Amino acid sequence: MAHYNIAVLPGDGIGPEVTEATCQVLKATVDKLDDFDLAFETLSVGAGEYLKNGDPLPESTVEKLKTYDAILLGAMGLPDVRWPNGVEMTPQVDIREKLDLYQGVRPIKLYNEIHSPLRIPQGKDIDFVLMRENCEGLFSARLAKREENSDFATDTMKITRKGAERICRATFEIAKNRRKKVALIDKANVLQSMAFFRGVFDEVAQEYPDIETERIYVDAMALFLVQDPFRFDVMVTENMFGDILSDQAAGLVGGMGMAPSADIGDKYAVFQPSHGSAPTIAGKGIANPIATILSGALMLRWLDKDVGERGAQRIESAVSQTLQDTENRTVDLGGSRSTSEMTNAIIANL
Ligand code: ATP
């Protein structure tokens, strides 16, 4: 019997609601798989933990997280809970750095045309993966101490050879099993750091002669994502560009409630929706749980290439089947289904 221990970090805002829904779906899925078992343990991390104990991500919790087989995270941060310098607490970003989860894997898939603000041409589909470098880029010096009362502030775009190489390689590896197309998104015409990133990408691309590549400036990509998102398969970019474009990409397929993600390193992995804690809808039972449920599917796939993969496919098919019925829409998708109604519909379709 394959047995996996999962740390569940519900976090803040809608985090507890969407992780609860996901654990229900995962338990129902596991019940249908042979020789496969998950045990869940909940840990407290986030703005709520800071208010209770003064630290949103205690070091002892980070150490404990390393003992689990995988981590399922809801959402973290609250707009009113900030550090003295004015920025929000972002333990979900800190975890990526502490556990070296350099691959931000963000699948974007349109499950039903009515979810998209775009007119979808006959025979076209939105189905791509955005790979976000998670541990450096423009977020790299975000925690650096600054001089107080200075009359300027800077942030640093840090690209290392190691960081660029490993995210590019992971991207090509994903493309190998898809439609074999990779787009690099950068700003190599203006920023030296981005020209360096492109140089490393070009070197890695040579190892994958069967994969078609293109290089697109980030501003042009913002345009292409709206005009012709259908042509993309896998794309890779630095941390901040990935942060922005993944929200835009989510908007093409129904919004943040439809965008799962996996943050993967060589040893550990965290699975979480791409969205934040959405405090304005928290506690109302209306959050869309699908981004987190699909992240749960990514977790099963990462944990176990055989039975886990079958579980992941089962969840993805159930989500797809559920969403074919246009009545099955939460408020963000223009419907009226609650979080629990949506979750139960998915479980019924497993
Ligand atoms: P962060 O900076 O932490 O990523 P954010 O500022 O991008 O957060 P989100 O919390 O992701 O903000 O919310 C963006 C918008 O999407 C809000 O209007 C929010 O209500 C909505 N939203 C996010 N997630 C969901 C969800 N699961 N279901 C319904 N609406 C959602």
Residues whose N, C-alpha, C, O or C-beta is under 5 A from the ligand:
A	BS01	ATP	M76 M256 G257 S274 H275 G276 S277 A278 I281 I286 A287 N288 D332
